[in-house]
Amino acid sequence: MQRNDQSTISSIEAWHAMNARHAHERLELVLALRDARLTQTQAAARLGTTLGCLNNYVQRNGICWPVKRRGRKSRRVQA
């Protein structure tokens, strides 16, 4: 391949375009995990990241992630 081959140079994606595409793909992936009704803990495990990292991403991007259950499971006291 020659260094100034115009067909190769014109087919290379610009840096800013690549970053924008990656940001869009990350957002689509996180939204798909949310829509699959996974918890953030499950989604973080699938993505290979920490819960804190995913939670920060969700908050920075204003994503509404429904909470399945909050708090501790209640224990029934039998009389």
N, C-alpha and C positions, 0 to 999 in steps of 0.2 A: 504494500500500500504506500502510495506517495503521500508526503506530508500535506501537500496543498491540493488534494483531491477534493474538489468542490462538492461532489455528491455526498461524501462522508462528512464533511464539515457542516453542510446544511442539514443533515439528518441528526446531528448531535443536539440534544435538548439543552437549552440555556439553564444556567445554574438557578436563577430565580424561578423559572418555570418548573424545574425539577422539585425545588423546595415547596412550591405551592401545590404541586401534584401530591407530594408525600404528605403534606399537612391535610389535604382533602381525603387521602386514603386512610390516614390515621383516624380522622373524624368518622368516616364511614364505618370503619371497623368497630370503633367504640360504640357507635349508635346501633350497629347490628347486634352486638353483645347485650346492650341494654334492652333492645327490642325482643331478644330471645329470653328475656325475663331472668337472666343470670344475676346473682348478687355481685356486688363490686369485688368481693373476695374471690369468687369463682372466675370472674372476668380477668382479674389481675393474674391469677394462676395460669389461665389460658394464654395470656399475653406474655407470660414469663417476666412479670414485673411485680413490684410491691403494691400493696393496697394503698399506701400513702401516695405513691407516684400516680396511680390511676385516679385517686380521689382528687389530687391537685389538678390533673388534666381536666377532669370533669368540672371542677369548680371554675377553672380559668376559662373554659369554653362555654359556661352557662348551660350545661347539660342537666336536664332534670332526670334523675335516676330514681325510680320508685323503690321504696323500702318495703321489703317483704314482711319483716317482723322486727320489732324493736324491743329491746330490754330482755329480761330474763324470762324463761318459761315459768309460769306460775305453778306452784305445787298445790294441789287440792288437799285440803285437810279433811279427812274422813271422820265423821262424828260417830 
